[in-house]
Amino acid sequence: MPLPTLKDRFAALIAAPSVSCTQPDLDQSNRPVIDLLAGWLDELGFRCEIQAVAPGKSNLIATYGQGPGGLVLAGHTDTVPFDDALWRSDPLRLREADGRWYGLGSCDMKGFFALVIEAVGELLDRPFRQPLLILATCDEESSMAGARALAQAGRPLGRAAVIGEPTGLRPVRLHKGVMMERIDILGQSGHSSDPSLGHSAMEAMHDAIGELLALRAQWQRDYRNPQFGVPQPTLNLGCIHGGDNPNRICGQCALEFDLRPLPGMDPEPLRAAIRDKLRPVAERHRVRIDYNPLFASLPPFEQSADCELVRLAERLTGHRAEAVAFGTEAPYLQQLGCETLVLGPGDIACAHQPDEHLELARIEPSVRLLRRLIEHYCLEPWTG
């Protein structure tokens, strides 16, 4: 049976809902997307392995050829939630207008898989000396559970990995990490007319915030990478909740914050430094302070500038490899021994936005680039 056309594949991927979200009422299975990809790739002769990660959540590892080395073309199958009312058309229906394909996941990043299949289709009549792996993961937009499961399994994948996140066809070899953290302070409520009747969680939080801001200033003095648009690590105080009435000493207060470390900054020492600063605050205010991550942290990512994959991507694209602020699954593929790069056709500026789209002018250059990568890593001799 012939495969659907590129546009029909694109449309089918967009039409398969696959939202991942920390809110259970919005979270969806990604299995419809996995099944579509597995069906098409099986038709092309790939060996398709579906890895269950959680109920309704799966990864796909599709392999063509065998042996060591080879190339991994990777991406995630989930999307962020969407607000129907803000879109000019149905987010789950492909719309062509203004030289663009519109639809949820067109840019970030289900559409990438349709382009990969287009690229590989014309190469399958040639002998593959090393394998090509197409990796499709779950829950990148929430917990990154799919990529974490792969890293924990420890199974080597390939010699090089390219993740098709939206970079405007410019290679990316660095990004910051992501840490989302929460501080809970339990004090003692009491009548506001007599401070001795309680221990204010809000006043303790005031001091805790002061310690966080002092740490931020210290880290921004100590760490700097001019390759990033924001060259220092950032710490954002995102939301705070505490107290219930002006005439009661505040008994509980919670703060959630976001910390973006640079490559070279390991999350655990950063957390240890925060805990060291919070301990005396708790003792001074006679409160209990609990500090924990909201989610497992995403490590910072850096691939060496002089490695084979970076040099090849720079030559093929004509662009120097750069750094971005957003996070990806790259650290987990790197843990499996792959030289790793982020490189895809979409634009991050329209990702997670109403009327997400992919420029049609990017399609042919993307397919051409993917073919050259496959030829280099899978068809040409490797002496490694």
Disulfide bonds with the S-S distance in Angstrom:
none
